[in-house]
C-alpha cells in the first residue's frame, strides 16, 4: 500500500534538497573559474578565498601576461554568482542547525539528533536520511530496504534463477546518502560488527566485488539505523558520542 507523505513531510525535504542543488551550483561556478584561469596557464586558484578578486589583477598567464580584461570581467561575474550560492548555502545550514537544536520529542528532528550521536553520522547525513526516509513508519526490514532501493531483484524463469542486483526503485537521494555513509562507517566504526562482516567477506579485494559488498553493507546499516531509531538498540560494537546538530 502506498503511504502518501503529508504536505509537512514534503515541505521538510526542502531543507536538504535546496542545499544539495546549491552545492552543485557552487561546484559548477568554482570549476568554471578554475577552468578559465587554467586555460591561461594559471594554476591552483582558490575562488572562495577572501583575497581572490584582489589577486586577480596581479595574476600572470603562463607566458607572463596579465589576465585579458574581458576574461577578468567574466571571472568577476562568475565569482559574484559563486559568492551568492555560497552565502545561500551558509544561510540554509544555519537555519537547519537552529531547527534541529531543540527538537520536540518524537519529531523527525529528534530522530536526526539521535542519529548524530553515532560516530560517523554527520548532521547533513542525518538530516537527509530522516527527511527522505526515516520520517516514515516501517513494518519490517524489507520495507526499509525497498524505500532506499537497496533490495535485490531476483530473476526466476523455469530452472533459471539468479540475482540481478539492486532494484534502484526507491529514493535515489537516500540511496546515495546510504552508500556514502557505508564508506564512512567502515572508516569511523572499524570495530563494529557490521564493519567486521564487510572485512571478513571482502578483505583487501578491490573493484567490482568491493562495490557490490558496500551496497550490501549500506542495506544492513539502514536496517540497523531503523531499529536504533525505533527501539534505541545501538548497532553492535558501534561507538557513540555526544555531538549535537
Secondary structure as UniProt FT lines:
FT   HELIX           7..12
FT   HELIX           14..38
FT   TURN            39..41
FT   TURN            47..48
FT   TURN            50..51
FT   HELIX           52..56
FT   TURN            57..58
FT   TURN            62..63
FT   HELIX           69..101
FT   TURN            105..106
FT   HELIX           108..116
FT   TURN            119..120
FT   HELIX           123..129
FT   HELIX           130..134
FT   HELIX           141..148
FT   STRAND          152..157
FT   TURN            158..159
FT   STRAND          160..166
FT   HELIX           172..188
FT   TURN            190..191
FT   HELIX           193..202
FT   TURN            203..204
FT   HELIX           208..231
FT   TURN            236..237
//
